[in-house]
């Protein structure tokens, strides 16, 4: 809408709306990183449909192209800050079950599967969490090489038919361009259906143009399209039943990707939240069996096992979760489990580790205060109670315990100066 005002407004308004367009683009990048491609597609649209693919215009615009590249780089730098790309590639790929080369090779097949899914979106083929077979080489599976050839041919068609079939050419570039960030080298998940929403938006356009060119009869043009709309609408209604709650959603994910750990972990977490602890533990156990290096699954399983009173097993999984991905809540909950086993010294170590990660975990301070009070170390107890009240001033238990500790110190000559 703003860009339309840029085109039709007077000179002052054009500059005003142009600045607003830039601001909206900047905010879009902060919301969704793929918006960084917005300047490229605006420029491509201008060149295709307003400048008649003029090479002279393209040559004259090279300062603008360079400026857009610099601005895009500055925006990325501003958003990400001091971002060591190589460090993050290494760090995040270590958490994945695939390497960078495997991801790139697999994406050749994924980007074509999106089109397949767009053409035939039956509910049985849709899921929140796809378990897509990885490509381990260019020929394993062979469809990887075949997919690459199709992509190359499609891009050649886009380049060589730009003047004769401009809309088709632009739509091909639109499709692959909008997948360029999320379906190449980044450490993101292999496949998510939401990535196809924007990229497939223009696939309909050349298809409809060809349809209305080839079919001349008005009723033959409209009736099949109405039937397709009704069919796809009924499929949408059917699939919406899967999304009626999170438990049915994750059960559907397990049914369609039974060898993937994450759906079991998600289902276990949801079952635990509604009090179905035994079923939750069963699903979380399957998650860690399918992917032992899954820190979240270990942590969720440990939390459920602790609630079931299986403290020894809970401690084992808390420790494994910390080994894989140490965070303050994991240290804290391990401390709680160790306290229940009577391993006070070890529990205190874990509470201090939690506070190193996050000094404002008031529960860790409070638990330390109670442990120190029970061992008659009243100064240390009072210190942690004061820290608890600094973080959460109206915590009633901490206020009560502070009174008890102060009374004990008052009656103990050791603490009277």
Secondary structure by P-SEA (a helix, b strand, c coil): caaaaaacccaaaaaaaaaaaaaaaaaaaaacccccaaaaaaaaaaacccccccaaaaaaaaaaaaaaaaaaaaaaaaaacccaaaaaaaaaaaaccccaaaaaaaaaaaaaaaaaaaaccccccccccccccccccccccaaaaaaaaaaaaaaaaaaaaccccaaaaaaaaaaaaaaccccccccccccccccccccccaaaaaaaaaaaaaccccccccaaaaaaaaaaaaaaaaaaaaaccaaaaaaaaaaacccccaaaaaaaaaaaaacaaaaaaaaaaaaaaaccccaaaaaaaaaaaaaacaaaaaaaaaaaaaaacccaaaaaaaaaaaaaacaaaaaaaaaaaaaaacccaaaaaaaaaaaaaaacaaaaaaaaaaaaaaacccaaaaaaaaaaaaaaaaacccccc
